[in-house]
């Protein structure tokens, strides 16, 4: 196959392995990289480039940053590039039909779930929240819907006990990049055709908000454990520790389920260097690593060296 000319759309860190794999392969020519405009971040609100922009510039690739993918001038620029294919990974906008129709082979997308189960913005987090045994990546053709295009290829991976949103993100990003390269070649050479997504089992993984991280101790311990895993590193599963003049936010980074009963959900059962055990609606959660508002991340042993938690003390 001759070098395939393509345009890459991506913004988040998830997209970087796919971009770098395409750029490194002699089978592909990345004519341009399209990413979201620089956004203000941090306390200083200085403009920061997206991870994809940083990766693209590091490879010497041309970068386009339209505010809106529907912009006529941007569409004209893509048309002039004459790409044979468009590739989208975590870009952040739904692309218009006028853009989708430009490449001869259309657009393909790397999606981090086994479609149609988790369409939408946060499939990794929802797979963990729902206590799924496995997840995976899907390479699909893009249509005008939200993750509703035809499936070209899929690859599954088990969700391990030690996984959280960060470890799963990194594994799926690498899996997606490798599967993308194989699938593009098969698509262009006519060895694969898209299959329609079944409607049975279709679900929506809405965007996560900061408030989703707040712990409801009346839930079973396993549900809260899944919340900790799903929201590491962002937004973090959190509760509140009573203090004067106001409660302190307490973020939980690592925990495990223990078969212990407490008098009331949300109360400290025991606090020792091995962990802080909190009663839940069913069983209990042993907090292993935590972070008090304004402080650094600490083990339970380090935390208890400077803070006293007595049995019966409530959190929430």
C-alpha positions in Angstrom: 0.0 0.0 0.0 1.3 3.5 -0.9 1.6 6.0 1.9 -1.9 6.9 2.9 -2.5 10.6 3.4 -4.7 11.4 6.4 -5.8 14.1 8.8 -5.7 13.4 12.5 -8.3 14.9 15.0 -7.5 14.6 18.7 -7.1 16.7 21.8 -6.8 14.6 25.0 -3.8 12.5 26.2 -5.7 9.4 25.1 -5.1 10.3 21.5 -1.3 10.7 21.7 -0.3 7.0 21.3 -2.5 6.8 18.1 -1.0 10.0 16.7 2.6 8.9 17.4 2.0 5.4 15.9 0.6 6.9 12.7 3.5 9.4 12.5 6.1 6.7 13.0 4.7 4.4 10.3 5.9 4.7 6.7 2.5 3.5 5.6 0.9 6.8 6.6 1.4 10.5 5.9 -0.2 12.8 8.6 -1.0 15.8 6.5 -2.3 17.8 9.5 -3.3 17.4 13.1 -6.5 19.1 14.2 -6.9 19.8 17.9 -8.8 22.2 20.2 -7.6 25.7 20.7 -5.2 26.4 23.6 -7.2 26.8 26.8 -6.5 28.7 30.1 -5.5 26.3 32.9 -4.2 26.4 36.4 -4.3 29.3 38.9 -2.6 31.6 36.5 -5.1 30.8 33.8 -2.3 30.8 31.2 -3.1 29.4 27.8 -1.9 25.7 27.6 -1.7 23.6 24.5 -3.6 20.3 24.3 -1.5 17.1 24.8 -2.1 16.3 21.1 -0.7 19.7 20.0 2.4 19.2 22.1 2.9 15.7 20.6 2.3 16.9 17.1 4.7 19.8 17.3 7.3 17.4 18.7 6.9 15.3 15.5 7.2 18.4 13.3 3.6 18.0 12.1 1.3 20.8 11.0 -1.3 21.8 13.6 -4.8 23.3 13.0 -6.9 24.6 15.9 -10.3 25.7 14.7 -12.8 26.9 17.3 -15.5 25.0 15.5 -15.1 22.1 13.1 -18.0 23.5 11.1 -16.1 26.7 10.2 -16.2 27.2 6.4 -12.6 28.3 6.3 -11.5 25.3 8.2 -13.5 23.0 5.9 -11.8 24.6 2.9 -8.4 24.0 4.4 -9.1 20.3 5.0 -10.5 20.0 1.4 -7.2 21.5 0.1 -5.2 18.9 2.0 -7.0 16.1 0.0 -6.8 13.5 2.8 -7.8 9.9 1.9 -8.9 9.3 5.5 -9.7 11.1 8.7 -8.8 9.7 12.1 -10.4 10.8 15.3 -9.4 10.0 18.9 -10.8 12.0 21.8 -11.2 15.2 19.8 -14.1 16.7 21.8 -16.5 17.8 19.0 -19.0 16.1 16.8 -17.9 16.5 13.2 -20.4 17.8 10.6 -21.4 15.8 7.5 -19.7 18.3 5.3 -16.3 17.3 6.9 -17.1 13.6 7.1 -17.7 13.4 3.4 -14.3 14.9 2.4 -11.9 11.9 2.6 -12.4 9.0 0.1 -12.4 6.5 3.0 -14.3 8.6 5.4 -13.4 9.0 9.1 -12.6 6.3 11.6 -12.6 6.7 15.4 -10.8 5.0 18.3 -13.4 4.5 21.1 -12.4 3.1 24.5 -15.3 0.7 25.1 -16.8 -2.4 23.4 -19.5 -0.5 21.5 -22.4 -0.2 21.7 -22.2 -0.5 25.5 -20.7 2.8 26.4 -21.3 5.5 23.9 -20.3 9.0 25.0 -17.6 10.9 26.8 -16.5 8.7 29.8 -16.6 5.0 28.9 -13.5 4.2 31.0 -15.0 5.6 34.2 -18.4 4.0 33.7 -16.9 0.6 33.0 -15.2 0.8 36.4 -18.3 2.3 38.2 -20.5 -0.5 36.8 -18.1 -3.2 38.1 -17.6 -4.6 34.6 -15.3 -7.6 34.2 -13.9 -6.4 30.9 -13.8 -3.5 28.6 -11.9 -2.8 25.4 -11.4 -0.6 22.3 -13.5 -0.3 19.2 -12.4 1.1 15.8 -15.5 2.4 14.1 -16.5 4.5 11.1 -17.9 7.9 12.1 -21.4 8.9 11.1 -23.4 12.0 12.3 -24.5 10.3 15.5 -22.8 10.0 18.9 -20.6 6.9 18.6 -23.2 5.1 16.5 -21.1 4.3 13.4 -20.3 0.9 11.9 -17.8 -1.3 13.8 -14.6 -2.2 12.0 -12.7 -3.9 14.8 -12.8 -4.6 18.5 -10.4 -5.9 21.1 -11.2 -6.7 24.7 -9.2 -6.6 27.9 -10.0 -7.7 31.4 -10.4 -5.1 34.1 -8.0 -6.1 36.9 -8.5 -5.6 40.6 -5.6 -3.2 40.7 -7.0 -1.1 37.8 -8.2 2.5 38.1 -9.1 5.1 35.4 -5.5 6.0 34.9 -4.1 2.5 34.4 -7.1 1.5 32.2 -6.7 4.7 30.2 -3.1 4.0 29.5 -3.6 0.4 28.5 -6.6 1.2 26.2 -4.7 4.1 24.6 -1.9 1.7 23.6 -4.3 -1.1 22.5 -6.3 1.4 20.5 -3.2 2.7 18.6 -2.1 -0.8 17.6 -5.6 -1.8 16.5 -6.0 1.4 14.6 -3.0 0.8 12.4 -4.0 -2.7 11.6 -7.6 -1.7 10.9 -6.8 1.2 8.6 -4.7 -1.1 6.4 -7.5 -3.7 6.3 -10.1 -1.0 5.5 -8.2 0.6 2.7 -7.3 -2.7 1.1 -10.9 -3.9 1.3 -10.4 -6.7 3.9 -12.9 -5.3 6.4 -16.3 -3.8 6.1 -18.2 -2.0 8.8 -20.9 -3.9 10.7 -23.9 -2.1 12.1 -24.0 -1.6 15.8 -26.7 -3.6 17.5 -29.2 -1.6 19.5 -29.4 -4.3 22.2 -27.1 -3.4 25.0 -26.5 0.2 23.9 -25.7 2.6 26.7 -24.5 6.1 27.3 -21.5 7.1 29.3 -22.1 10.7 30.3 -19.4 13.2 31.1 -18.1 12.9 34.7 -18.5 16.0 37.0 -16.6 16.8 40.1 -19.6 16.2 42.3 -19.7 12.6 41.0 -16.7 11.9 43.2 -18.6 12.6 46.5 -19.0 9.4 48.5 -22.3 8.2 49.8 -21.4 5.9 52.6 -24.8 4.2 52.6 -23.8 2.4 49.4 -22.2 -1.0 49.6 -18.4 -0.9 50.1 -17.8 -2.5 46.7 -19.7 0.3 44.9 -17.6 2.9 46.8 -14.4 1.0 46.0 -15.4 1.1 42.3 -16.0 4.9 42.7 -12.5 5.3 44.0 -11.0 3.4 41.1 -13.2 5.1 38.5 -12.3 8.6 39.7 -8.6 8.2 40.1 -7.0 10.5 39.2 -9.9 12.9 38.4 -12.1 14.1 40.0 -11.2 11.8 42.9 -13.5 10.1 45.3 -14.0 12.3 48.3 -15.7 12.8 51.6 -15.4 15.3 54.4 -13.7 15.2 57.8 -15.3 17.3 60.6 -13.2 20.2 61.7 -13.4 23.8 62.9 -14.3 26.3 61.5 -15.4 24.1 58.5 -15.1 20.4 57.4 -12.0 19.5 55.4 -12.3 17.7 52.1 -10.7 14.2 52.2 -9.8 12.5 48.9 -9.4 8.8 48.8 -6.7 7.5 46.4 -6.6 3.8 47.3 -8.9 1.5 49.3 -10.1 -2.1 49.6 -13.3 -3.8 50.7 -13.2 -5.6 54.0 -15.9 -7.9 55.5 -16.5 -5.8 58.6 -19.7 -4.4 60.0 -20.1 -1.0 61.7 -22.9 0.5 63.7 -23.6 3.3 61.2 -22.5 3.9 57.6 -19.9 6.6 57.3 -18.5 6.0 60.8 -14.9 5.1 61.6 -14.7 1.4 62.7 -11.0 1.2 63.3 -8.0 3.4 62.5 -4.6 1.8 62.4 -1.4 2.1 60.4 -2.8 -0.8 58.2 -5.7 1.4 57.1 -8.7 3.4 58.2 -11.9 1.2 58.1 -15.1 3.0 57.4 -18.5 1.4 57.7 -20.6 1.3 54.6 -24.2 0.2 53.7 -22.8 -3.3 53.3 -19.4 -4.3 54.6 -16.7 -1.6 55.0 -14.0 0.2 53.2 -10.4 0.2 54.3 -8.7 3.4 53.2 -5.1 2.8 52.4 -4.0 6.1 50.7 -5.7 9.5 51.2 -5.2 13.2 50.9 -6.5 15.9 53.2 -7.4 19.2 51.6 -4.3 21.5 51.3 -1.9 18.6 52.1 0.0 15.9 50.2 -1.1 12.4 49.4 -0.3 10.1 52.4 -0.6 6.5 53.5 -2.9 5.7 56.4 0.1 5.4 58.7 1.4 8.8 57.7 -2.0 10.4 58.0 -2.7 9.0 61.5 0.7 10.2 62.7 -0.7 13.7 62.5 -4.4 13.2 62.9 -6.6 11.3 65.4 -9.6 9.3 64.2 -11.6 7.7 66.9 -14.1 4.8 66.4 -17.5 6.2 65.8 -16.3 9.4 64.3 -18.4 10.2 61.2 -17.2 11.1 57.7 -19.3 12.7 55.1 
